[in-house]
Amino acid sequence: MFEAAEIYDDNITFTKTNKRRDFITELTAGLNADYESRKHYLDFYGEIVQQLFIDNTDFSNNAQSGRLAYLYEISDQQSIRAEDRFSHYEEPRSFDDEFGRDNGRYDRARNTFKLTYAQEFNERLSAETFYGNEFNLFSRESLRDSLLNRAGTDLNYSFSSATMVSVGYEFIHRVFESSGGSPSSSVSTHGITTGVRRYLTKNLYLDGRAGVDLIKPDTSDLNIEPRFTISLNADVGKLSTIQFFKFEKRSSVNSFRNEVFEYWQISAGGFRQLRERLTGGANAFYGNGEYTPTGIEDNLYGFNTYMEYEISEDLSVNLSYSLSITDSNIAFREYVKNQASLKFAYAF
């Protein structure tokens, strides 16, 4: 796969007072390969992205991402899945990544690994047990590199083909390295949740999940925080996928700051095949969050949309636009960012 894009960005610095705008040429080369046998499945994807800034040439950079997934079906009732994902970028890749982020431009390298054992006991009852780890490295000295380990289990029960319930437990331990005179520190989280999925029609379903997180930074007292997520979704395969809304309220500790981030967010979006060769999509996002104990409060408004036309079986063209607005009670964290791009993609 090869992609070439021309991008206009009116705020490449992610700031309010030192805004710079530029045109960016972005070249992407990617490779996808898979292997499948009766009991084994292996899938790999990797890409390299070169960004060339026209005026601010010192901002030109190279980014990488990759995924390796493996599935071993021990029997009809048992399986093991392993997945590793790596990314290295200077910019957030989604509104979720951008929400609560320190402003400005800096490198972030992230690797996540997850190993899952799945067991079906009968037609209705199944369980999954998992272990995962994650590391985050930042080029900015004020942001602290971190290492995370997690383990947990989920028990799922189907009352019918239309109604499924689950209960889960997860333990998370994150260690922050020393940085800028701050000593190393850690935080532990115990999470207990219960959930339900209800199919309203063949393709329309409602997801809900609620629970509690017990968050204990080593530098402060125990925080007992409720969590709640609900979403309405429609999935009709390759033709259309729509999330009519998703609402989430939770408190957590992110990858670079050993503080509790109490937030709520709502989003909606999806894509739809409009014509035989024409596809369109859009996403909208709003989030409000506050860090404790520093009291930093951010609001993020986000919207993006795209249209893609298949010129031939191997060649497509994509036109996209994105807007993000961050408001904060700390003035220097605020910014507005518009980005538009025209991209050609060739698959071989």
For each residue, the residues with C-beta under 8 A, 3 or more apart:
1: 28 29 30 31 32 47 345 346 347 348
2: 27 28 29 30 345 346 348
3: 26 27 28 30 343 344 345 346
4: 25 26 27 28 343 344
5: 25 26 27 28 318 341 342 343 344
6: 23 24 25 26 341 342 343
7: 23 24 25 26 339 340 341
8: 21 22 23 24 339 340 341
9: 12 21 22 23 24 337 338 339
10: 19 21 337 338 339
11: 14 15 19 20 21 335 336 337 338
12: 9 20 21 22 24 53 56 59 105
13: 18 19 20 104 105
14: 11 91 103 104 105 335 337
15: 11 18 19 103 104 332 335
16: 19 331 332 334 335 336
17: 332
18: 13 15
19: 10 11 13 15 16 335
20: 11 12 13 55 56
21: 8 9 10 11 12
22: 8 9 12 53 54 55 56 59
23: 6 7 8 9 53 54 55
24: 6 7 8 9 12 51 52 53 54
25: 4 5 6 7 51 52 54
26: 3 4 5 6 7 49 50 51 52 341 343
27: 2 3 4 5 49 50 52
28: 1 2 3 4 5 47 48 49 50
29: 1 2 47 48
30: 1 2 3 45 46 47 48
31: 1 44 45 46 47
32: 1 43 44 45
33: 43 44 45
34: 41 42 43 44
35: 40 41 42 43
36: 40 41 42
37: 40 41
38:
39: 72 73 74
40: 35 36 37 70 71 72 73
41: 34 35 36 37 69 70 71
42: 34 35 36 68 69 70 71
43: 32 33 34 35 67 68 69 70
44: 31 32 33 34 66 67 68 69
45: 30 31 32 33 66 67
46: 30 31 64 65 66 67
47: 1 28 29 30 31 64 65 66
48: 28 29 30 62 63 64
49: 26 27 28 62 63 64 65 89
50: 26 27 28 60 61 62 63
51: 24 25 26 59 60 61 62 63 90
52: 24 25 26 27 57 60
53: 12 22 23 24 56 57 58 59 60
54: 22 23 24 25 57
55: 20 22 23
56: 12 20 22 53 59
57: 52 53 54 60
58: 53
59: 12 22 51 53 56 90 105
60: 50 51 52 53 57
61: 50 51 90
62: 48 49 50 51
63: 48 49 50 51 87 88 89 90
64: 46 47 48 49 86 87 88
65: 46 47 49 85 86 87 88 89
66: 44 45 46 47 85 86 87
67: 43 44 45 46 83 84 85 86
68: 42 43 44 83 84
69: 41 42 43 44 81 82 83 84
70: 40 41 42 43 81 82 83
71: 40 41 42 79 80 81
72: 39 40 79 80 81
73: 39 40 76 78 79
74: 39 78 79 80
75: 78
76: 73 120
77: 119 120 121
78: 73 74 75 117 118 119 120
79: 71 72 73 74 117 118
80: 71 72 74 115 116 117 118
81: 69 70 71 72 114 115 116 118
82: 69 70 113 114 115 116
83: 67 68 69 70 113 114
84: 67 68 69 111 112 113
85: 65 66 67 111 112 113
86: 64 65 66 67 109 110 111
87: 63 64 65 66 93 108 109 110 111
88: 63 64 65 107 108 109 110
89: 49 63 65 92 93 107 108
90: 51 59 61 63 105 106 107 108
91: 14 105
92: 89 95 97 98 101
93: 87 89 97
94: 97 98
95: 92 98 99 267 283 285 287 300 302 324
96: 99 285
97: 92 93 94 101
98: 92 94 95 101 300 302 324 326
99: 95 96 263 265 285 287 289 298 300
100: 254 261 263 287 289 291 298 300
101: 92 97 98
102: 106 140 142 143 256 333
103: 14 15 326 332 333 334 335
104: 13 14 15 140
105: 12 13 14 59 90 91
106: 90 102 138 139 140 143
107: 88 89 90 137 138 139 140
108: 87 88 89 90 136 137 138 139
109: 86 87 88 136 137
110: 86 87 88 134 135 136 137 255
111: 84 85 86 87 134 135
112: 84 85 132 133 134
113: 82 83 84 85 132 133 134
114: 81 82 83 130 131 132
115: 80 81 82 130 131 132
116: 80 81 82 128 129 130
117: 78 79 80 128 129 130
118: 78 79 80 81 126 127 128
119: 77 78 126 127 128
120: 76 77 78 125 126
121: 77 125 126 127
122: 125
123: 158
124: 157 158 159
125: 120 121 122 155 156 157 158
126: 118 119 120 121 155 156
127: 118 119 121 153 154 155 156
128: 116 117 118 119 153 154 156
129: 116 117 152 153
130: 114 115 116 117 150 151 152 153
131: 114 115 149 150 151
132: 112 113 114 115 148 149 150 151
133: 112 113 147 148 149 150
134: 110 111 112 113 147 148 150 255
135: 110 111 145 146 147 148
136: 108 109 110 145 146 148 255 256
137: 107 108 109 110 145
138: 106 107 108 143 144 145 256
139: 106 107 108
140: 102 104 106 107 143
141: 179 180
142: 102 179 180
143: 102 106 138 140 179 256 257
144: 138 176 177 178 179 182 256 257 258
145: 135 136 137 138 176 177 179 256
146: 135 136 174 175 176 177 255 256
147: 133 134 135 174 175 177
148: 132 133 134 135 136 172 173 174 175 255
149: 131 132 133 172 173 174
150: 130 131 132 133 134 170 171 172 173
151: 130 131 132 170 171
152: 129 130 168 169 170 171 191
153: 127 128 129 130 168 169
154: 127 128 166 167 168
155: 125 126 127 166 167 168
156: 125 126 127 128 164 165 166
157: 124 125 164 165 166
158: 123 124 125 161 163 164
159: 124 163 164 165
160: 163
161: 158 199
162: 198 199
163: 158 159 160 196 197 198 199
164: 156 157 158 159 196 197
165: 156 157 159 194 195 196 197
166: 154 155 156 157 194 195 196 209
167: 154 155 192 193 194 195
168: 152 153 154 155 191 192 193 194 195 211
169: 152 153 190 191 192 193
170: 150 151 152 189 190 191 193
171: 150 151 152 188 189 190 191
172: 148 149 150 188 189 191
173: 148 149 150 186 187 188 189
174: 146 147 148 149 186 187 188 253 255 258
175: 146 147 148 184 185 186
176: 144 145 146 179 184 185 186 187 256 258
177: 144 145 146 147 184
178: 144 182 183 184
179: 141 142 143 144 145 176 182
180: 141 142
181:
182: 144 178 179 185
183: 178
184: 175 176 177 178
185: 175 176 182 217 218 219 258
186: 173 174 175 176 217 218 258
187: 173 174 176 215 216 217 218 253 258
188: 171 172 173 174 215 216
189: 170 171 172 173 213 214 215 216 252 253
190: 169 170 171 213 214
191: 152 168 169 170 171 172 211 212 213 214 227
192: 167 168 169 211 212
193: 167 168 169 170 209 210 211 227
194: 165 166 167 168 209 210 211
195: 165 166 167 168 207 208 209 210
196: 163 164 165 166 207 208 209
197: 163 164 165 205 206 207 208
198: 162 163 205 206
199: 161 162 163 202 204 205
200: 204 205 206
201: 204
202: 199
203: 234 235 236
204: 199 200 201 232 233 234
205: 197 198 199 200 232 233 234 235
206: 197 198 200 230 231 232 233
207: 195 196 197 229 230 231 232 233
208: 195 196 197 229 230 231
209: 166 193 194 195 196 227 228 229 230
210: 193 194 195 226 227 228 229
211: 168 191 192 193 194 226 227
212: 191 192 224 225 226 227
213: 189 190 191 223 224 225 226 227 250 251 252
214: 189 190 191 222 223 224 225
215: 187 188 189 222 223 224 225 251 252 253 260
216: 187 188 189 221 222 223
217: 185 186 187 220 253 258 259 260
218: 185 186 187
219: 185 258
220: 217 223 293
221: 216
222: 214 215 216
223: 213 214 215 216 220 251 260 292
224: 212 213 214 215
225: 212 213 214 215 250 251 260 262
226: 210 211 212 213 249
227: 191 193 209 210 211 212 213 248 249 250 251
228: 209 210 247 248 249 250
229: 207 208 209 210 246 247 248 249 250
230: 206 207 208 209 246 247
231: 206 207 208 243 244 245 246 247
232: 204 205 206 207 243 244 245
233: 204 205 206 207 241 242 243 244
234: 203 204 205 240 241 242 244 270
235: 203 205 240 241 242
236: 203 239 240 241
237: 240
238: 273
239: 236 272 273
240: 234 235 236 237 270 271 272 273
241: 233 234 235 236 270 271
242: 233 234 235 269 270 271 272
243: 231 232 233 246 267 268 269 270
244: 231 232 233 234 268
245: 231 232 266 267 268
246: 229 230 231 243 266 267 268
247: 228 229 230 231 264 265 266
248: 227 228 229 264 265 266
249: 226 227 228 229 263 264
250: 213 225 227 228 229 262 263 264
251: 213 215 223 225 227 260 261 262 263
252: 189 213 215 260 261 263
253: 174 187 189 215 217 257 258 259 260 261
254: 100 257 261
255: 110 134 136 146 148 174
256: 102 136 138 143 144 145 146 176
257: 143 144 253 254 261 291
258: 144 174 176 185 186 187 217 219 253
259: 217 253 291 292 293 294
260: 215 217 223 225 251 252 253 291 292
261: 100 251 252 253 254 257 289 290 291 292
262: 225 250 251 289 290 292
263: 99 100 249 250 251 252 287 288 289 290
264: 247 248 249 250 287 288 289
265: 99 247 248 285 286 287 288 289
266: 245 246 247 248 285 286 287
267: 95 243 245 246 283 284 285 286
268: 243 244 245 246 283 284
269: 242 243 281 282 283 284
270: 234 240 241 242 243 281 282 283
271: 240 241 242 279 280 281
272: 239 240 242 279 280 281
273: 238 239 240 276 278 279
274: 278 279 280
275: 278
276: 273
277: 309 310 311
278: 273 274 275 307 308 309 310
279: 271 272 273 274 307 308 310
280: 271 272 274 305 306 307 308
281: 269 270 271 272 305 306
282: 269 270 303 304 305 306
283: 95 267 268 269 270 302 303 304 305
284: 267 268 269 302 303
285: 95 96 99 265 266 267 300 301 302 303
286: 265 266 267 299 300 301 302
287: 95 99 100 263 264 265 266 298 299 300
288: 263 264 265 297 298 299
289: 99 100 261 262 263 264 265 297 298
290: 261 262 263 295 296 297 298
291: 100 257 259 260 261 294 295 296 297
292: 223 259 260 261 262 295
293: 220 259
294: 259 291
295: 290 291 292 329
296: 290 291 328 329 330 333
297: 288 289 290 291 328 329
298: 99 100 287 288 289 290 326 327 328 333
299: 286 287 288 326 327 328
300: 95 98 99 100 285 286 287 324 325 326
301: 285 286 323 324 325 327
302: 95 98 283 284 285 286 322 323 324 325
303: 282 283 284 285 322 323 324
304: 282 283 320 321 322 323
305: 280 281 282 283 320 321
306: 280 281 282 318 319 320 321
307: 278 279 280 318 319 320
308: 278 279 280 316 317 318 319
309: 277 278 316 317 318
310: 277 278 279 313 315 316
311: 277 315 316 317
312: 315
313: 310
314: 346 347 348
315: 310 311 312 344 345 346 347
316: 308 309 310 311 344 345 347
317: 308 309 311 342 343 344 345
318: 5 306 307 308 309 341 342 343 344 345
319: 306 307 308 341 342 343
320: 304 305 306 307 340 341 343
321: 304 305 306 338 339 340 341
322: 302 303 304 337 338 339 340
323: 301 302 303 304 336 337 338 339
324: 95 98 300 301 302 303 336 337
325: 300 301 302 335 336 337
326: 98 103 298 299 300 333 334 335 336
327: 298 299 301 334
328: 296 297 298 299 331 333 334
329: 295 296 297
330: 296 333 334
331: 16 328 334
332: 15 16 17 103
333: 102 103 296 298 326 328 330
334: 16 103 326 327 328 330 331
335: 11 14 15 16 19 103 325 326
336: 11 16 323 324 325 326
337: 9 10 11 14 322 323 324 325
338: 9 10 11 321 322 323
339: 7 8 9 10 321 322 323
340: 7 8 320 321 322
341: 5 6 7 8 26 318 319 320 321
342: 5 6 317 318 319
343: 3 4 5 6 26 317 318 319 320
344: 3 4 5 315 316 317 318
345: 1 2 3 315 316 317 318
346: 1 2 3 314 315
347: 1 314 315 316
348: 1 2 314
